[in-house]
Amino acid sequence: MNVLYTAIVMLATTPTPQPNFNENSVTPTWVGFAATFGVAAIVVLLCIDMVRRVRRVRYRGEIREQLEAERDAAEREPAERDAAAEKPRTD
């Protein structure tokens, strides 16, 4: 119990900076730039990939609709031809 209490107290206290610490001397250097650039590059590549995949899915849907329309038209055409052939002409 005593160890748990000590751990909670140590985590709850805020550390005080050393008196000779200069906040302006702390910079992310090239490591921070590289990490930020890497994350940005990954986000751009993911966006490009997502746009390509969405476009591919949309084109597949359009082609599927076009093929279904052509198939329906092909199925209706013989039925209409047969109906026209059975109808007697009144010339």
VEXDREN-28600 format. One record per residue (C-alpha): residue number from 1; residue in one letter; x negated, y, z negated. Coordinates in steps of 0.5 Angstrom, whole numbers. Example, Ala and Ser with C-alpha at 12.3 -4.5 7.8 and 13.67 -1.06 7.14 Angstrom:
2
<marza 1 A <-25 -9 -16>>
<marza 2 S <-27 -2 -14>>
***
This chain:
91
<marza 1 M <0 0 0>>
<marza 2 N <-6 5 -2>>
<marza 3 V <-9 3 5>>
<marza 4 L <-3 5 9>>
<marza 5 Y <-2 11 5>>
<marza 6 T <-9 14 6>>
<marza 7 A <-8 12 14>>
<marza 8 I <-2 16 14>>
<marza 9 V <-5 22 10>>
<marza 10 M <-11 22 15>>
<marza 11 L <-7 22 21>>
<marza 12 A <-2 27 19>>
<marza 13 T <-8 32 17>>
<marza 14 T <-10 37 23>>
<marza 15 P <-18 37 24>>
<marza 16 T <-21 44 23>>
<marza 17 P <-26 46 28>>
<marza 18 Q <-33 47 26>>
<marza 19 P <-35 54 25>>
<marza 20 N <-40 55 31>>
<marza 21 F <-35 52 36>>
<marza 22 N <-34 56 42>>
<marza 23 E <-27 54 46>>
<marza 24 N <-29 58 52>>
<marza 25 S <-35 53 53>>
<marza 26 V <-31 47 54>>
<marza 27 T <-29 45 61>>
<marza 28 P <-27 39 65>>
<marza 29 T <-33 39 70>>
<marza 30 W <-33 35 76>>
<marza 31 V <-30 29 72>>
<marza 32 G <-23 33 71>>
<marza 33 F <-23 35 78>>
<marza 34 A <-24 28 81>>
<marza 35 A <-19 26 77>>
<marza 36 T <-14 31 79>>
<marza 37 F <-16 30 86>>
<marza 38 G <-15 23 86>>
<marza 39 V <-8 23 83>>
<marza 40 A <-6 28 88>>
<marza 41 A <-9 24 94>>
<marza 42 I <-5 18 91>>
<marza 43 V <1 22 91>>
<marza 44 V <0 25 98>>
<marza 45 L <-1 18 100>>
<marza 46 L <5 15 97>>
<marza 47 C <9 20 100>>
<marza 48 I <7 19 107>>
<marza 49 D <8 11 106>>
<marza 50 M <15 12 103>>
<marza 51 V <17 17 109>>
<marza 52 R <15 12 114>>
<marza 53 R <18 6 110>>
<marza 54 V <25 10 110>>
<marza 55 R <24 12 117>>
<marza 56 R <23 5 119>>
<marza 57 V <29 2 115>>
<marza 58 R <34 8 118>>
<marza 59 Y <31 6 125>>
<marza 60 R <33 -1 124>>
<marza 61 G <40 1 121>>
<marza 62 E <41 5 128>>
<marza 63 I <39 -1 132>>
<marza 64 R <43 -6 128>>
<marza 65 E <49 -2 129>>
<marza 66 Q <48 -1 137>>
<marza 67 L <47 -8 138>>
<marza 68 E <53 -10 134>>
<marza 69 A <57 -5 138>>
<marza 70 E <54 -8 145>>
<marza 71 R <56 -15 142>>
<marza 72 D <63 -12 141>>
<marza 73 A <64 -9 147>>
<marza 74 A <61 -16 151>>
<marza 75 E <66 -20 147>>
<marza 76 R <72 -15 149>>
<marza 77 E <70 -15 156>>
<marza 78 P <72 -22 158>>
<marza 79 A <78 -22 154>>
<marza 80 E <80 -15 158>>
<marza 81 R <78 -18 164>>
<marza 82 D <83 -25 163>>
<marza 83 A <88 -20 161>>
<marza 84 A <88 -16 167>>
<marza 85 A <88 -23 171>>
<marza 86 E <94 -26 168>>
<marza 87 K <98 -19 169>>
<marza 88 P <102 -20 176>>
<marza 89 R <101 -14 181>>
<marza 90 T <107 -10 183>>
<marza 91 D <104 -7 189>>
***
